Amino acid sequence: MSGLFNILAVLSRSIPYIKCLTLGINSAFLILSFVGLLVLCGPQVYVGISLYFLGTLLLLIQHYRKKAESGKYQQHEAGPDIGAMEVLSEMSVTPMLRIFDRKKAEEFYINWLGFKIEWEHRFDETAPVYMEVSKARIKLHLTEHHGDYTPGGKFYIVCKGLQEYHKQLIDKNYPYNRPGLDMATWGSPCITVIDPFGNQLLFTESNDSSN
């Protein structure tokens, strides 16, 4: 019976309670086997100790290997193409960020982060502003229009030259943000800045695992 539990525990990797039960059974039998050495020193006792010890060792190795793998980023292979053929091409994605004050937005995005205004639009002189800002190949749409977007989102930006950019930001002495240069869990440097309206921009250095 105990041998059956060991086989099930090794094969059923996704059922943790079987592993815990099997480890308990193995531990109990190991203790009984060592006690049995006081009465009987036959080869069957040594064989039993070796088997239960080996079974316990395999379960522990499997547990810690799975625990170590769970903290890594896993790449998924493309599955079979079961949908329609892709017809979209030449695509680009431009995040839309809600702002409430044009002056504060320009102070943050233009004066500090170094973006430039590509264009802006108002329906009339008193209407909210809608503008596009860009830096390198990054494009953002900043909008004062109610209902366009709810502030508080976080945007992931992959780039090169992050350490030099971080130094530029710190040297400008912007009073409301002094971001650190951190190491992300995926192994790349990153910085996070928060605009005056609660939107977050996470800049990370480009590498194979973060793309």
Secondary structure, DSSP 8 states (H G I E B T S, - for coil): -HHHHHHHHHH-TT-HHHHHHHHHHHHHHHHHHHHHTTT---HHHHHHHHHHHHHHHHHHHHHHHHHHHHTS----------S------S-----EEE-S-HHHHIIIIIIIT--EEEEEE-SSTTS--EEEEEETTEEEEEE--TTS--S--EEEEEES-HHHHHHHHHHTT-TT-----EE-TTSSEEEEEE-TTS-EEEEEE--TTT-
